[in-house]
Amino acid sequence: MRTLTLALALTLVSITAAAAPAEKEVLTAMDAWKQAMLKKDKAAFEKVFHPDLAYGHSSGVIETKAQAIQHVVGSTAQYVAVNLTDTKVQVHGATAIVTGKAEYQERSKDNKDSTTNLVVLSVWVKGPQGWQMLARQATKPTPPATPAAAAK
């Protein structure tokens, strides 16, 4: 029994160790996406977005790779910060599912700042180009219940 327990523990350690580098690679790809957002870097988007990208916005609009790139690069507004929190990466072979929260700080062409908070699910695949975003869906978080609503 002791040998079986030790064998299971070693297996779990090796699985965890193997997943950690892949998770770091996905996080690095996510950082490349974030930098592309901040710099409006078309070439970086071309690399980090999969050709079959489905990029879903919280409004319900779903864009192709070309549309998603044009949405950011062609915008008159500028992202001044993209803060990712509560990020969780689950790697399943050459596929990764990433969940978390995103805070987008944007400055309009007339220097008005706005902040958008989202909850985001993205799917990444690893291929010859490395980790690429295949799909993304964002939603606005549910606002906290007001005391009056909670009392009903």
N, CA, C and O atoms as a GROMACS GRO file, in nm:
protein
  608
    1MET      N    1   0.082  -0.119   0.000
    1MET     CA    2   0.000   0.000   0.000
    1MET      C    3   0.087   0.126   0.000
    1MET      O    4   0.058   0.223  -0.069
    2ARG      N    5   0.193   0.121   0.078
    2ARG     CA    6   0.283   0.236   0.087
    2ARG      C    7   0.349   0.262  -0.049
    2ARG      O    8   0.366   0.377  -0.089
    3THR      N    9   0.386   0.156  -0.120
    3THR     CA   10   0.446   0.169  -0.252
    3THR      C   11   0.347   0.230  -0.351
    3THR      O   12   0.383   0.315  -0.432
    4LEU      N   13   0.220   0.187  -0.342
    4LEU     CA   14   0.117   0.240  -0.430
    4LEU      C   15   0.095   0.390  -0.403
    4LEU      O   16   0.083   0.468  -0.497
    5THR      N   17   0.091   0.428  -0.277
    5THR     CA   18   0.074   0.569  -0.240
    5THR      C   19   0.190   0.652  -0.292
    5THR      O   20   0.171   0.761  -0.345
    6LEU      N   21   0.311   0.600  -0.276
    6LEU     CA   22   0.430   0.672  -0.325
    6LEU      C   23   0.426   0.684  -0.477
    6LEU      O   24   0.460   0.790  -0.531
    7ALA      N   25   0.387   0.579  -0.544
    7ALA     CA   26   0.379   0.581  -0.691
    7ALA      C   27   0.276   0.684  -0.738
    7ALA      O   28   0.301   0.758  -0.833
    8LEU      N   29   0.160   0.689  -0.672
    8LEU     CA   30   0.058   0.787  -0.707
    8LEU      C   31   0.106   0.929  -0.682
    8LEU      O   32   0.081   1.018  -0.764
    9ALA      N   33   0.174   0.951  -0.572
    9ALA     CA   34   0.226   1.084  -0.540
    9ALA      C   35   0.328   1.128  -0.644
    9ALA      O   36   0.326   1.243  -0.688
   10LEU      N   37   0.418   1.038  -0.683
   10LEU     CA   38   0.517   1.072  -0.784
   10LEU      C   39   0.453   1.100  -0.920
   10LEU      O   40   0.498   1.188  -0.994
   11THR      N   41   0.348   1.026  -0.953
   11THR     CA   42   0.276   1.050  -1.077
   11THR      C   43   0.213   1.188  -1.077
   11THR      O   44   0.223   1.260  -1.176
   12LEU      N   45   0.148   1.225  -0.967
   12LEU     CA   46   0.086   1.357  -0.956
   12LEU      C   47   0.189   1.469  -0.967
   12LEU      O   48   0.164   1.571  -1.031
   13VAL      N   49   0.304   1.449  -0.904
   13VAL     CA   50   0.410   1.550  -0.911
   13VAL      C   51   0.459   1.564  -1.054
   13VAL      O   52   0.480   1.676  -1.101
   14SER      N   53   0.476   1.455  -1.125
   14SER     CA   54   0.526   1.462  -1.263
   14SER      C   55   0.422   1.525  -1.356
   14SER      O   56   0.458   1.597  -1.448
   15ILE      N   57   0.293   1.498  -1.333
   15ILE     CA   58   0.188   1.559  -1.414
   15ILE      C   59   0.185   1.709  -1.390
   15ILE      O   60   0.175   1.787  -1.485
   16THR      N   61   0.193   1.750  -1.264
   16THR     CA   62   0.193   1.892  -1.230
   16THR      C   63   0.314   1.961  -1.289
   16THR      O   64   0.302   2.071  -1.343
   17ALA      N   65   0.429   1.899  -1.279
   17ALA     CA   66   0.552   1.959  -1.334
   17ALA      C   67   0.542   1.973  -1.485
   17ALA      O   68   0.591   2.071  -1.541
   18ALA      N   69   0.480   1.874  -1.552
   18ALA     CA   70   0.467   1.879  -1.698
   18ALA      C   71   0.369   1.988  -1.740
   18ALA      O   72   0.388   2.052  -1.844
   19ALA      N   73   0.264   2.010  -1.662
   19ALA     CA   74   0.163   2.110  -1.696
   19ALA      C   75   0.215   2.252  -1.674
   19ALA      O   76   0.177   2.344  -1.746
   20ALA      N   77   0.301   2.269  -1.575
   20ALA     CA   78   0.347   2.404  -1.541
   20ALA      C   79   0.414   2.476  -1.658
   20ALA      O   80   0.381   2.592  -1.682
   21PRO      N   81   0.507   2.413  -1.732
   21PRO     CA   82   0.567   2.485  -1.846
   21PRO      C   83   0.463   2.523  -1.952
   21PRO      O   84   0.471   2.631  -2.010
   22ALA      N   85   0.367   2.436  -1.979
   22ALA     CA   86   0.264   2.466  -2.079
   22ALA      C   87   0.180   2.584  -2.032
   22ALA      O   88   0.146   2.672  -2.111
   23GLU      N   89   0.145   2.586  -1.905
   23GLU     CA   90   0.068   2.699  -1.851
   23GLU      C   91   0.146   2.829  -1.865
   23GLU      O   92   0.089   2.933  -1.900
   24LYS      N   93   0.275   2.823  -1.838
   24LYS     CA   94   0.358   2.943  -1.852
   24LYS      C   95   0.364   2.988  -1.997
   24LYS      O   96   0.363   3.108  -2.024
   25GLU      N   97   0.371   2.894  -2.091
   25GLU     CA   98   0.372   2.929  -2.232
   25GLU      C   99   0.242   2.998  -2.272
   25GLU      O  100   0.244   3.094  -2.349
   26VAL      N  101   0.128   2.949  -2.221
   26VAL     CA  102  -0.001   3.011  -2.250
   26VAL      C  103  -0.006   3.152  -2.192
   26VAL      O  104  -0.052   3.245  -2.258
   27LEU      N  105   0.042   3.168  -2.069
   27LEU     CA  106   0.046   3.300  -2.007
   27LEU      C  107   0.136   3.396  -2.084
   27LEU      O  108   0.107   3.515  -2.094
   28THR      N  109   0.244   3.344  -2.140
   28THR     CA  110   0.332   3.426  -2.223
   28THR      C  111   0.260   3.470  -2.350
   28THR      O  112   0.273   3.585  -2.394
   29ALA      N  113   0.184   3.379  -2.410
   29ALA     CA  114   0.105   3.414  -2.530
   29ALA      C  115  -0.002   3.516  -2.495
   29ALA      O  116  -0.029   3.608  -2.573
   30MET      N  117  -0.063   3.502  -2.378
   30MET     CA  118  -0.162   3.600  -2.334
   30MET      C  119  -0.098   3.737  -2.315
   30MET      O  120  -0.159   3.839  -2.347
   31ASP      N  121   0.024   3.740  -2.264
   31ASP     CA  122   0.094   3.866  -2.248
   31ASP      C  123   0.125   3.928  -2.385
   31ASP      O  124   0.119   4.050  -2.401
   32ALA      N  125   0.158   3.845  -2.483
   32ALA     CA  126   0.182   3.896  -2.619
   32ALA      C  127   0.053   3.959  -2.674
   32ALA      O  128   0.059   4.063  -2.739
   33TRP      N  129  -0.062   3.896  -2.647
   33TRP     CA  130  -0.191   3.953  -2.689
   33TRP      C  131  -0.215   4.087  -2.619
   33TRP      O  132  -0.256   4.185  -2.682
   34LYS      N  133  -0.187   4.091  -2.489
   34LYS     CA  134  -0.206   4.214  -2.411
   34LYS      C  135  -0.118   4.326  -2.467
   34LYS      O  136  -0.165   4.439  -2.482
   35GLN      N  137   0.008   4.297  -2.496
   35GLN     CA  138   0.099   4.398  -2.552
   35GLN      C  139   0.051   4.444  -2.690
   35GLN      O  140   0.064   4.562  -2.724
   36ALA      N  141  -0.003   4.352  -2.768
   36ALA     CA  142  -0.058   4.388  -2.899
   36ALA      C  143  -0.176   4.483  -2.882
   36ALA      O  144  -0.192   4.577  -2.961
   37MET      N  145  -0.257   4.460  -2.781
   37MET     CA  146  -0.370   4.549  -2.752
   37MET      C  147  -0.320   4.689  -2.719
   37MET      O  148  -0.371   4.788  -2.772
   38LEU      N  149  -0.220   4.697  -2.632
   38LEU     CA  150  -0.170   4.826  -2.586
   38LEU      C  151  -0.098   4.903  -2.697
   38LEU      O  152  -0.104   5.026  -2.702
   39LYS      N  153  -0.030   4.831  -2.785
   39LYS     CA  154   0.051   4.895  -2.890
   39LYS      C  155  -0.020   4.901  -3.026
   39LYS      O  156   0.031   4.960  -3.121
   40LYS      N  157  -0.139   4.842  -3.033
   40LYS     CA  158  -0.211   4.830  -3.161
   40LYS      C  159  -0.120   4.768  -3.266
   40LYS      O  160  -0.106   4.819  -3.377
   41ASP      N  161  -0.058   4.657  -3.228
   41ASP     CA  162   0.045   4.592  -3.309
   41ASP      C  163  -0.016   4.484  -3.398
   41ASP      O  164  -0.038   4.371  -3.355
   42LYS      N  165  -0.042   4.520  -3.523
   42LYS     CA  166  -0.106   4.427  -3.617
   42LYS      C  167  -0.024   4.300  -3.635
   42LYS      O  168  -0.081   4.190  -3.638
   43ALA      N  169   0.106   4.312  -3.648
   43ALA     CA  170   0.192   4.193  -3.668
   43ALA      C  171   0.184   4.099  -3.548
   43ALA      O  172   0.183   3.977  -3.565
   44ALA      N  173   0.178   4.154  -3.429
   44ALA     CA  174   0.167   4.070  -3.308
   44ALA      C  175   0.033   3.999  -3.304
   44ALA      O  176   0.026   3.882  -3.267
   45PHE      N  177  -0.075   4.069  -3.343
   45PHE     CA  178  -0.206   4.004  -3.350
   45PHE      C  179  -0.205   3.892  -3.452
   45PHE      O  180  -0.260   3.784  -3.428
   46GLU      N  181  -0.143   3.916  -3.567
   46GLU     CA  182  -0.136   3.813  -3.671
   46GLU      C  183  -0.072   3.686  -3.618
   46GLU      O  184  -0.110   3.575  -3.656
   47LYS      N  185   0.026   3.701  -3.530
   47LYS     CA  186   0.096   3.586  -3.475
   47LYS      C  187   0.016   3.517  -3.364
   47LYS      O  188   0.012   3.394  -3.358
   48VAL      N  189  -0.046   3.595  -3.277
   48VAL     CA  190  -0.109   3.538  -3.158
   48VAL      C  191  -0.253   3.490  -3.185
   48VAL      O  192  -0.304   3.407  -3.110
   49PHE      N  193  -0.317   3.540  -3.290
   49PHE     CA  194  -0.453   3.497  -3.324
   49PHE      C  195  -0.447   3.380  -3.423
   49PHE      O  196  -0.373   3.385  -3.521
   50HIS      N  197  -0.524   3.278  -3.397
   50HIS     CA  198  -0.538   3.163  -3.486
   50HIS      C  199  -0.616   3.206  -3.611
   50HIS      O  200  -0.703   3.293  -3.601
   51PRO      N  201  -0.588   3.149  -3.728
   51PRO     CA  202  -0.662   3.187  -3.849
   51PRO      C  203  -0.814   3.168  -3.836
   51PRO      O  204  -0.890   3.242  -3.899
   52ASP      N  205  -0.858   3.072  -3.757
   52ASP     CA  206  -1.002   3.044  -3.741
   52ASP      C  207  -1.062   3.112  -3.619
   52ASP      O  208  -1.165   3.068  -3.568
   53LEU      N  209  -1.001   3.219  -3.572
   53LEU     CA  210  -1.044   3.289  -3.452
   53LEU      C  211  -1.192   3.327  -3.455
   53LEU      O  212  -1.244   3.374  -3.556
   54ALA      N  213  -1.260   3.304  -3.341
   54ALA     CA  214  -1.395   3.356  -3.315
   54ALA      C  215  -1.381   3.440  -3.189
   54ALA      O  216  -1.368   3.386  -3.079
   55TYR      N  217  -1.384   3.573  -3.203
   55TYR     CA  218  -1.357   3.667  -3.095
   55TYR      C  219  -1.488   3.731  -3.051
   55TYR      O  220  -1.538   3.823  -3.116
   56GLY      N  221  -1.543   3.682  -2.940
   56GLY     CA  222  -1.672   3.728  -2.893
   56GLY      C  223  -1.661   3.841  -2.792
   56GLY      O  224  -1.585   3.832  -2.696
   57HIS      N  225  -1.736   3.947  -2.816
   57HIS     CA  226  -1.741   4.063  -2.726
   57HIS      C  227  -1.861   4.050  -2.632
   57HIS      O  228  -1.952   3.972  -2.656
   58SER      N  229  -1.858   4.127  -2.525
   58SER     CA  230  -1.968   4.123  -2.428
   58SER      C  231  -2.099   4.175  -2.488
   58SER      O  232  -2.206   4.148  -2.434
   59SER      N  233  -2.091   4.247  -2.598
   59SER     CA  234  -2.210   4.298  -2.667
   59SER      C  235  -2.281   4.188  -2.746
   59SER      O  236  -2.395   4.205  -2.790
   60GLY      N  237  -2.212   4.076  -2.765
   60GLY     CA  238  -2.267   3.968  -2.846
   60GLY      C  239  -2.207   3.962  -2.986
   60GLY      O  240  -2.229   3.865  -3.058
   61VAL      N  241  -2.132   4.064  -3.024
   61VAL     CA  242  -2.067   4.065  -3.155
   61VAL      C  243  -1.954   3.962  -3.155
   61VAL      O  244  -1.875   3.953  -3.061
   62ILE      N  245  -1.948   3.883  -3.262
   62ILE     CA  246  -1.840   3.786  -3.278
   62ILE      C  247  -1.764   3.822  -3.405
   62ILE      O  248  -1.823   3.835  -3.512
   63GLU      N  249  -1.632   3.837  -3.390
   63GLU     CA  250  -1.548   3.880  -3.501
   63GLU      C  251  -1.454   3.770  -3.547
   63GLU      O  252  -1.416   3.682  -3.469
   64THR      N  253  -1.418   3.776  -3.674
   64THR     CA  254  -1.314   3.690  -3.729
   64THR      C  255  -1.178   3.748  -3.688
   64THR      O  256  -1.171   3.853  -3.623
   65LYS      N  257  -1.073   3.680  -3.726
   65LYS     CA  258  -0.938   3.730  -3.698
   65LYS      C  259  -0.917   3.868  -3.760
   65LYS      O  260  -0.872   3.960  -3.692
   66ALA      N  261  -0.949   3.883  -3.886
   66ALA     CA  262  -0.929   4.011  -3.955
   66ALA      C  263  -1.012   4.121  -3.890
   66ALA      O  264  -0.964   4.233  -3.871
   67GLN      N  265  -1.136   4.090  -3.855
   67GLN     CA  266  -1.224   4.189  -3.793
   67GLN      C  267  -1.173   4.229  -3.653
   67GLN      O  268  -1.176   4.347  -3.617
   68ALA      N  269  -1.128   4.131  -3.577
   68ALA     CA  270  -1.078   4.159  -3.441
   68ALA      C  271  -0.954   4.248  -3.446
   68ALA      O  272  -0.939   4.340  -3.366
   69ILE      N  273  -0.866   4.219  -3.540
   69ILE     CA  274  -0.745   4.301  -3.555
   69ILE      C  275  -0.784   4.443  -3.595
   69ILE      O  276  -0.734   4.539  -3.537
   70GLN      N  277  -0.870   4.456  -3.694
   70GLN     CA  278  -0.912   4.589  -3.741
   70GLN      C  279  -0.984   4.666  -3.631
   70GLN      O  280  -0.971   4.788  -3.621
   71HIS      N  281  -1.061   4.595  -3.548
   71HIS     CA  282  -1.134   4.658  -3.438
   71HIS      C  283  -1.040   4.735  -3.346
   71HIS      O  284  -1.072   4.847  -3.304
   72VAL      N  285  -0.925   4.678  -3.316
   72VAL     CA  286  -0.830   4.744  -3.226
   72VAL      C  287  -0.739   4.839  -3.303
   72VAL      O  288  -0.726   4.956  -3.266
   73VAL      N  289  -0.678   4.791  -3.409
   73VAL     CA  290  -0.580   4.871  -3.483
   73VAL      C  291  -0.645   4.994  -3.547
   73VAL      O  292  -0.584   5.100  -3.552
   74GLY      N  293  -0.768   4.980  -3.595
   74GLY     CA  294  -0.835   5.091  -3.662
   74GLY      C  295  -0.911   5.185  -3.570
   74GLY      O  296  -0.964   5.286  -3.616
   75SER      N  297  -0.917   5.153  -3.443
   75SER     CA  298  -0.991   5.236  -3.348
   75SER      C  299  -0.918   5.368  -3.320
   75SER      O  300  -0.796   5.373  -3.318
   76THR      N  301  -0.997   5.473  -3.298
   76THR     CA  302  -0.937   5.600  -3.259
   76THR      C  303  -0.904   5.602  -3.111
   76THR      O  304  -0.826   5.686  -3.065
   77ALA      N  305  -0.964   5.511  -3.035
   77ALA     CA  306  -0.934   5.502  -2.891
   77ALA      C  307  -0.806   5.422  -2.870
   77ALA      O  308  -0.762   5.348  -2.958
   78GLN      N  309  -0.748   5.439  -2.754
   78GLN     CA  310  -0.622   5.370  -2.719
   78GLN      C  311  -0.639   5.299  -2.585
   78GLN      O  312  -0.686   5.359  -2.488
   79TYR      N  313  -0.601   5.172  -2.580
   79TYR     CA  314  -0.597   5.103  -2.451
   79TYR      C  315  -0.473   5.151  -2.378
   79TYR      O  316  -0.362   5.141  -2.430
   80VAL      N  317  -0.492   5.203  -2.257
   80VAL     CA  318  -0.379   5.249  -2.177
   80VAL      C  319  -0.338   5.143  -2.075
   80VAL      O  320  -0.227   5.146  -2.023
   81ALA      N  321  -0.429   5.049  -2.047
   81ALA     CA  322  -0.396   4.938  -1.957
   81ALA      C  323  -0.495   4.824  -1.980
   81ALA      O  324  -0.613   4.846  -2.008
   82VAL      N  325  -0.444   4.703  -1.967
   82VAL     CA  326  -0.527   4.583  -1.967
   82VAL      C  327  -0.480   4.502  -1.847
   82VAL      O  328  -0.370   4.447  -1.847
   83ASN      N  329  -0.564   4.496  -1.745
   83ASN     CA  330  -0.527   4.426  -1.622
   83ASN      C  331  -0.604   4.295  -1.613
   83ASN      O  332  -0.727   4.293  -1.612
   84LEU      N  333  -0.530   4.186  -1.605
   84LEU     CA  334  -0.590   4.053  -1.596
   84LEU      C  335  -0.576   4.002  -1.453
   84LEU      O  336  -0.468   4.007  -1.395
   85THR      N  337  -0.687   3.954  -1.396
   85THR     CA  338  -0.686   3.900  -1.260
   85THR      C  339  -0.763   3.769  -1.256
   85THR      O  340  -0.839   3.736  -1.347
   86ASP      N  341  -0.741   3.695  -1.148
   86ASP     CA  342  -0.808   3.566  -1.127
   86ASP      C  343  -0.792   3.471  -1.246
   86ASP      O  344  -0.881   3.392  -1.276
   87THR      N  345  -0.679   3.481  -1.313
   87THR     CA  346  -0.654   3.401  -1.433
   87THR      C  347  -0.625   3.256  -1.396
   87THR      O  348  -0.540   3.228  -1.313
   88LYS      N  349  -0.699   3.166  -1.460
   88LYS     CA  350  -0.679   3.023  -1.440
   88LYS      C  351  -0.657   2.959  -1.576
   88LYS      O  352  -0.733   2.983  -1.671
   89VAL      N  353  -0.552   2.878  -1.586
   89VAL     CA  354  -0.517   2.811  -1.711
   89VAL      C  355  -0.530   2.661  -1.691
   89VAL      O  356  -0.472   2.605  -1.598
   90GLN      N  357  -0.606   2.596  -1.779
   90GLN     CA  358  -0.617   2.451  -1.779
   90GLN      C  359  -0.567   2.401  -1.914
   90GLN      O  360  -0.624   2.433  -2.018
   91VAL      N  361  -0.459   2.323  -1.911
   91VAL     CA  362  -0.401   2.273  -2.035
   91VAL      C  363  -0.444   2.127  -2.054
   91VAL      O  364  -0.433   2.045  -1.962
   92HIS      N  365  -0.493   2.098  -2.173
   92HIS     CA  366  -0.535   1.963  -2.212
   92HIS      C  367  -0.466   1.930  -2.343
   92HIS      O  368  -0.521   1.951  -2.451
   93GLY      N  369  -0.344   1.879  -2.333
   93GLY     CA  370  -0.267   1.850  -2.454
   93GLY      C  371  -0.229   1.979  -2.524
   93GLY      O  372  -0.158   2.062  -2.469
   94ALA      N  373  -0.276   1.994  -2.648
   94ALA     CA  374  -0.244   2.112  -2.728
   94ALA      C  375  -0.354   2.218  -2.721
   94ALA      O  376  -0.358   2.309  -2.804
   95THR      N  377  -0.442   2.204  -2.623
   95THR     CA  378  -0.552   2.300  -2.604
   95THR      C  379  -0.546   2.353  -2.462
   95THR      O  380  -0.519   2.278  -2.368
   96ALA      N  381  -0.572   2.482  -2.447
   96ALA     CA  382  -0.578   2.543  -2.314
   96ALA      C  383  -0.704   2.626  -2.301
   96ALA      O  384  -0.744   2.697  -2.394
   97ILE      N  385  -0.766   2.616  -2.185
   97ILE     CA  386  -0.883   2.697  -2.152
   97ILE      C  387  -0.839   2.796  -2.045
   97ILE      O  388  -0.784   2.757  -1.942
   98VAL      N  389  -0.864   2.923  -2.071
   98VAL     CA  390  -0.823   3.028  -1.978
   98VAL      C  391  -0.946   3.106  -1.936
   98VAL      O  392  -1.024   3.151  -2.020
   99THR      N  393  -0.963   3.121  -1.805
   99THR     CA  394  -1.071   3.202  -1.752
   99THR      C  395  -1.014   3.309  -1.661
   99THR      O  396  -0.905   3.293  -1.606
  100GLY      N  397  -1.086   3.416  -1.647
  100GLY     CA  398  -1.042   3.521  -1.557
  100GLY      C  399  -1.117   3.650  -1.579
  100GLY      O  400  -1.213   3.656  -1.657
  101LYS      N  401  -1.072   3.752  -1.510
  101LYS     CA  402  -1.132   3.885  -1.520
  101LYS      C  403  -1.036   3.977  -1.593
  101LYS      O  404  -0.914   3.963  -1.584
  102ALA      N  405  -1.094   4.071  -1.666
  102ALA     CA  406  -1.013   4.168  -1.740
  102ALA      C  407  -1.069   4.308  -1.716
  102ALA      O  408  -1.189   4.330  -1.723
  103GLU      N  409  -0.978   4.398  -1.688
  103GLU     CA  410  -1.015   4.539  -1.674
  103GLU      C  411  -0.944   4.614  -1.787
  103GLU      O  412  -0.821   4.619  -1.792
  104TYR      N  413  -1.023   4.672  -1.877
  104TYR     CA  414  -0.969   4.747  -1.990
  104TYR      C  415  -0.982   4.896  -1.959
  104TYR      O  416  -1.092   4.946  -1.936
  105GLN      N  417  -0.869   4.965  -1.957
  105GLN     CA  418  -0.870   5.111  -1.939
  105GLN      C  419  -0.841   5.171  -2.076
  105GLN      O  420  -0.738   5.145  -2.137
  106GLU      N  421  -0.934   5.252  -2.121
  106GLU     CA  422  -0.928   5.305  -2.257
  106GLU      C  423  -0.934   5.458  -2.254
  106GLU      O  424  -1.002   5.518  -2.170
  107ARG      N  425  -0.863   5.519  -2.347
  107ARG     CA  426  -0.865   5.665  -2.361
  107ARG      C  427  -0.915   5.697  -2.502
  107ARG      O  428  -0.860   5.649  -2.602
  108SER      N  429  -1.019   5.778  -2.509
  108SER     CA  430  -1.075   5.816  -2.637
  108SER      C  431  -0.988   5.922  -2.704
  108SER      O  432  -0.898   5.978  -2.642
  109LYS      N  433  -1.018   5.950  -2.830
  109LYS     CA  434  -0.938   6.050  -2.902
  109LYS      C  435  -0.951   6.189  -2.842
  109LYS      O  436  -0.864   6.274  -2.862
  110ASP      N  437  -1.060   6.214  -2.767
  110ASP     CA  438  -1.074   6.344  -2.700
  110ASP      C  439  -1.031   6.337  -2.553
  110ASP      O  440  -1.076   6.416  -2.470
  111ASN      N  441  -0.943   6.241  -2.523
  111ASN     CA  442  -0.880   6.224  -2.391
  111ASN      C  443  -0.976   6.194  -2.277
  111ASN      O  444  -0.951   6.232  -2.163
  112LYS      N  445  -1.086   6.127  -2.306
  112LYS     CA  446  -1.178   6.083  -2.201
  112LYS      C  447  -1.146   5.938  -2.169
  112LYS      O  448  -1.138   5.852  -2.258
  113ASP      N  449  -1.127   5.912  -2.040
  113ASP     CA  450  -1.093   5.776  -1.996
  113ASP      C  451  -1.218   5.699  -1.957
  113ASP      O  452  -1.314   5.755  -1.904
  114SER      N  453  -1.215   5.570  -1.986
  114SER     CA  454  -1.324   5.481  -1.944
  114SER      C  455  -1.263   5.348  -1.904
  114SER      O  456  -1.155   5.310  -1.950
  115THR      N  457  -1.335   5.278  -1.819
  115THR     CA  458  -1.291   5.145  -1.775
  115THR      C  459  -1.403   5.046  -1.799
  115THR      O  460  -1.519   5.072  -1.768
  116THR      N  461  -1.368   4.932  -1.855
  116THR     CA  462  -1.463   4.824  -1.878
  116THR      C  463  -1.414   4.701  -1.805
  116THR      O  464  -1.300   4.658  -1.822
  117ASN      N  465  -1.501   4.643  -1.723
  117ASN     CA  466  -1.469   4.520  -1.651
  117ASN      C  467  -1.543   4.404  -1.716
  117ASN      O  468  -1.664   4.412  -1.740
  118LEU      N  469  -1.471   4.297  -1.743
  118LEU     CA  470  -1.529   4.181  -1.809
  118LEU      C  471  -1.483   4.053  -1.741
  118LEU      O  472  -1.382   4.049  -1.672
  119VAL      N  473  -1.561   3.948  -1.763
  119VAL     CA  474  -1.521   3.812  -1.730
  119VAL      C  475  -1.498   3.744  -1.864
  119VAL      O  476  -1.584   3.751  -1.952
  120VAL      N  477  -1.383   3.680  -1.880
  120VAL     CA  478  -1.344   3.632  -2.013
  120VAL      C  479  -1.306   3.484  -2.009
  120VAL      O  480  -1.240   3.436  -1.917
  121LEU      N  481  -1.351   3.414  -2.111
  121LEU     CA  482  -1.312   3.275  -2.137
  121LEU      C  483  -1.243   3.275  -2.272
  121LEU      O  484  -1.298   3.324  -2.370
  122SER      N  485  -1.122   3.220  -2.277
  122SER     CA  486  -1.053   3.208  -2.406
  122SER      C  487  -1.000   3.067  -2.423
  122SER      O  488  -0.967   2.998  -2.326
  123VAL      N  489  -0.992   3.026  -2.547
  123VAL     CA  490  -0.942   2.894  -2.583
  123VAL      C  491  -0.818   2.914  -2.669
  123VAL      O  492  -0.821   2.988  -2.768
  124TRP      N  493  -0.711   2.848  -2.632
  124TRP     CA  494  -0.584   2.860  -2.701
  124TRP      C  495  -0.544   2.722  -2.753
  124TRP      O  496  -0.571   2.620  -2.689
  125VAL      N  497  -0.482   2.719  -2.869
  125VAL     CA  498  -0.432   2.594  -2.926
  125VAL      C  499  -0.285   2.610  -2.960
  125VAL      O  500  -0.239   2.717  -3.000
  126LYS      N  501  -0.212   2.502  -2.943
  126LYS     CA  502  -0.069   2.504  -2.974
  126LYS      C  503  -0.046   2.435  -3.107
  126LYS      O  504  -0.084   2.320  -3.128
  127GLY      N  505   0.018   2.508  -3.196
  127GLY     CA  506   0.051   2.455  -3.328
  127GLY      C  507   0.190   2.500  -3.367
  127GLY      O  508   0.269   2.536  -3.281
  128PRO      N  509   0.220   2.497  -3.497
  128PRO     CA  510   0.352   2.536  -3.544
  128PRO      C  511   0.390   2.680  -3.507
  128PRO      O  512   0.508   2.711  -3.493
  129GLN      N  513   0.290   2.768  -3.491
  129GLN     CA  514   0.315   2.908  -3.455
  129GLN      C  515   0.324   2.929  -3.304
  129GLN      O  516   0.340   3.042  -3.258
  130GLY      N  517   0.312   2.820  -3.226
  130GLY     CA  518   0.308   2.832  -3.080
  130GLY      C  519   0.162   2.842  -3.036
  130GLY      O  520   0.072   2.801  -3.108
  131TRP      N  521   0.141   2.895  -2.918
  131TRP     CA  522   0.005   2.909  -2.863
  131TRP      C  523  -0.065   3.025  -2.931
  131TRP      O  524  -0.013   3.137  -2.936
  132GLN      N  525  -0.186   2.998  -2.984
  132GLN     CA  526  -0.265   3.100  -3.049
  132GLN      C  527  -0.408   3.098  -2.995
  132GLN      O  528  -0.462   2.992  -2.963
  133MET      N  529  -0.467   3.216  -2.986
  133MET     CA  530  -0.606   3.226  -2.940
  133MET      C  531  -0.698   3.180  -3.053
  133MET      O  532  -0.695   3.233  -3.163
  134LEU      N  533  -0.779   3.080  -3.022
  134LEU     CA  534  -0.873   3.024  -3.118
  134LEU      C  535  -1.013   3.083  -3.096
  134LEU      O  536  -1.086   3.108  -3.192
  135ALA      N  537  -1.047   3.105  -2.970
  135ALA     CA  538  -1.180   3.157  -2.938
  135ALA      C  539  -1.174   3.238  -2.811
  135ALA      O  540  -1.091   3.214  -2.723
  136ARG      N  541  -1.263   3.336  -2.802
  136ARG     CA  542  -1.274   3.420  -2.684
  136ARG      C  543  -1.418   3.463  -2.671
  136ARG      O  544  -1.485   3.495  -2.770
  137GLN      N  545  -1.467   3.462  -2.547
  137GLN     CA  546  -1.599   3.516  -2.520
  137GLN      C  547  -1.593   3.596  -2.392
  137GLN      O  548  -1.546   3.547  -2.289
  138ALA      N  549  -1.642   3.716  -2.397
  138ALA     CA  550  -1.643   3.804  -2.280
  138ALA      C  551  -1.787   3.833  -2.240
  138ALA      O  552  -1.878   3.834  -2.323
  139THR      N  553  -1.805   3.857  -2.113
  139THR     CA  554  -1.934   3.898  -2.061
  139THR      C  555  -1.912   3.999  -1.950
  139THR      O  556  -1.807   4.001  -1.886
  140LYS      N  557  -2.010   4.081  -1.929
  140LYS     CA  558  -2.001   4.176  -1.817
  140LYS      C  559  -2.038   4.101  -1.690
  140LYS      O  560  -2.133   4.023  -1.690
  141PRO      N  561  -1.964   4.125  -1.582
  141PRO     CA  562  -1.995   4.054  -1.457
  141PRO      C  563  -2.132   4.095  -1.404
  141PRO      O  564  -2.178   4.207  -1.426
  142THR      N  565  -2.194   4.002  -1.335
  142THR     CA  566  -2.322   4.031  -1.271
  142THR      C  567  -2.299   4.133  -1.160
  142THR      O  568  -2.214   4.111  -1.073
  143PRO      N  569  -2.374   4.243  -1.162
  143PRO     CA  570  -2.353   4.340  -1.054
  143PRO      C  571  -2.396   4.281  -0.920
  143PRO      O  572  -2.487   4.198  -0.914
  144PRO      N  573  -2.331   4.324  -0.812
  144PRO     CA  574  -2.370   4.272  -0.682
  144PRO      C  575  -2.515   4.311  -0.650
  144PRO      O  576  -2.562   4.417  -0.691
  145ALA      N  577  -2.583   4.224  -0.579
  145ALA     CA  578  -2.721   4.250  -0.542
  145ALA      C  579  -2.729   4.368  -0.447
  145ALA      O  580  -2.647   4.382  -0.356
  146THR      N  581  -2.827   4.453  -0.469
  146THR     CA  582  -2.846   4.566  -0.378
  146THR      C  583  -2.917   4.514  -0.254
  146THR      O  584  -2.988   4.414  -0.262
  147PRO      N  585  -2.900   4.579  -0.140
  147PRO     CA  586  -2.966   4.532  -0.017
  147PRO      C  587  -3.117   4.520  -0.033
  147PRO      O  588  -3.178   4.428   0.021
  148ALA      N  589  -3.179   4.612  -0.107
  148ALA     CA  590  -3.325   4.606  -0.126
  148ALA      C  591  -3.363   4.484  -0.209
  148ALA      O  592  -3.463   4.417  -0.180
  149ALA      N  593  -3.285   4.454  -0.311
  149ALA     CA  594  -3.315   4.339  -0.396
  149ALA      C  595  -3.293   4.209  -0.320
  149ALA      O  596  -3.367   4.113  -0.339
  150ALA      N  597  -3.193   4.205  -0.235
  150ALA     CA  598  -3.163   4.085  -0.157
  150ALA      C  599  -3.270   4.057  -0.054
  150ALA      O  600  -3.292   3.942  -0.017
  151ALA      N  601  -3.338   4.161  -0.007
  151ALA     CA  602  -3.440   4.145   0.097
  151ALA      C  603  -3.571   4.090   0.041
  151ALA      O  604  -3.653   4.038   0.118
  152LYS      N  605  -3.593   4.099  -0.089
  152LYS     CA  606  -3.721   4.054  -0.150
  152LYS      C  607  -3.736   3.906  -0.148
  152LYS      O  608  -3.837   3.854  -0.195
   0.00000   0.00000   0.00000
